Amino acid sequence: MYEHFNDASLANLSKSDLAALLANYLARLNATENEAEKAHVRSDIAIIQKYLFNLS
């Protein structure tokens, strides 16, 4: 279930693609009850936000 993305893959995404990815991960965070998975998803969200805000 755990997915990893690298810096190069995120750097190539558009602002709208990053926003959609962020929405997907926020939905996943709200849907899971497993605390370990929540921690992993929160980490991924932080990475996505870093790229999204760097494009702003």
C-alpha positions in Angstrom: 0.0 0.0 0.0 2.9 2.3 0.6 3.9 4.3 -2.4 7.0 6.3 -2.8 7.7 9.1 -5.2 11.0 10.7 -5.8 12.0 14.3 -6.1 12.3 14.1 -9.9 8.8 12.8 -10.4 7.3 15.6 -8.2 9.4 18.3 -9.8 8.0 17.4 -13.2 4.3 17.8 -12.1 2.3 20.9 -12.8 0.7 22.9 -10.0 -2.7 21.5 -10.8 -1.3 17.9 -10.8 0.3 18.5 -7.4 -2.9 19.9 -6.1 -4.8 16.9 -7.3 -2.2 14.6 -5.8 -2.4 16.5 -2.5 -6.2 16.1 -2.5 -5.8 12.4 -3.1 -3.4 12.0 -0.2 -5.6 14.1 2.1 -8.5 11.8 1.3 -6.4 8.8 2.0 -5.3 10.3 5.4 -9.0 10.8 6.3 -9.9 7.3 5.2 -7.3 5.3 7.1 -7.5 4.3 10.7 -4.0 2.7 10.8 -1.7 5.1 12.7 1.5 3.8 10.9 -0.1 4.5 7.5 -1.4 7.9 8.7 2.2 8.8 9.7 3.5 7.7 6.3 0.7 9.6 4.4 1.4 12.8 6.5 5.0 12.6 5.5 4.0 12.3 1.8 1.7 15.2 2.2 4.5 17.4 3.6 6.6 16.5 0.6 3.8 17.3 -1.9 3.1 20.6 -0.1 6.8 21.6 -0.4 6.7 21.2 -4.1 3.3 22.8 -4.5 4.2 25.9 -2.4 7.5 26.2 -4.3 5.5 26.7 -7.5 3.3 29.4 -6.0 
